[in-house]
């Protein structure tokens, strides 16, 4: 086969892959919209659920999902930012850099259910925290931490070295270089990765199902060590009542709202990324 034929074949396969992936995505999104749009109304969005979710709305599920991921973001962001800055600006040993890469990538590769089991064993069984939304936020922060660290590190590391050298030539200390040069240049990449992490975390069920959430009977938590209801666990509970038409309709509606939240955070990440590119 000639080089030209190979190029044409590779180009064709690439386009077929893109089209196939796009069609699958469009089909899934279209199916959720088609089945879920009928459940969306004011009462569904702004009232509490009843009868184990088969009746009523998803107000507290929305609030619980937003609460748990926003606190997870607040926990993980400063840790990830500090790790990325240290790795880029202070860690010069090649062996330690390679070791840190291995550890971060390994943490990123851990299945989400393992985070849930760790939270159940360490926090619930050993520390006796009970079912706590705050513990769920801690576990989710562990899960999204490597994503934020890697993207932030890449953003900081892409800053031209001449910026650092020029700032040092103006008698700025190391900390002043980081605060006045590195952070302003790299913060957009960190924020973009944070939104990506939130978009992933808000749809997770396994890490928080046994340590942070209840399936019904919960509204706004009054303390750090109380459970919440979230959209993913609510959808799971409704799916188990698939023979009940009302429950199934509410499951589709909750799925559509969850999809909207994921897309909202994904669009925020994309907007931040486009700002960096421009």
C-alpha positions, 0 to 999 in steps of 0.5 A: 500500500502506498503512502498516499493510500495509507494517509487516505485510509487513516483520514477516513478511519479518523473521520468515521471514529469522530462521526460515530462518537458524535452520533452516540453522544447525540443519541444519548443526549437526545434520548434523555431530553426526549424522555425527561423534558415532560417531567420538567416544570416549576413544581418538579424543580422547586418542591421536595420529593415524596413517596421515595421520589415517585412523586414531588420534585428534586429541589433538595437533590439539586441543592445537595449535589451542588453543595457537596461538589462545591465544598469538594472544589473548595477543599481540592483547589488550594491543595492542587494549586499549591502542589502544581506550583511546588512541582513546577517551581521548586521540585527540580530533582528528576527522580522526584519529579518522575515519582510525583508524576507516577503518584498523581497519574496512579491517583487519577486511575483509581476507580471511583468505587475504591474511593467510596470503599476507602471513605466507608472504611476509614471515615465511617467505620474507623473515625465513626463520622456516620453518614456525612455530606462533608465526608463525601465532599472530602472523598470527591476532593480526593477524586478530582485532585489529580485532574486539577493538579495535572492541568494546573501544572501544565498551565503553569509549566507552559509559561515562558521561562523569560517571564521568570527571568525578567521578574528575577532581574527586577529583584523580585523574590521567588515568592513575588515571582510566583504571586505576581507572575506565575499565578496571574498567568496560570490561574485560568488553567487552574480554574478550567481544570476545576470546572472539569473536576466539578463536572465529573464529580457531580455525576458520581454515585459510587464514591458517596453512596454509602458515606454521604447520601440518603435515598429519601427523607432528607432536606438541607443538612443542619451540620457537617455530619448529616447526610444529603440527597443528591441527583445521582443517588436519587436517579438510582433509587428511581431506576429501581422502581422502573415498574412505576411509571411516575418514578420512571418519568421522574428518573428521566427528568432528574437525569435531564437536570443532572445532564444540564448541570454537567454541561453547565460546568463543562461549558464554564471549563471550555470558556475558561480554556478559550480565554487561555487560548486567546 
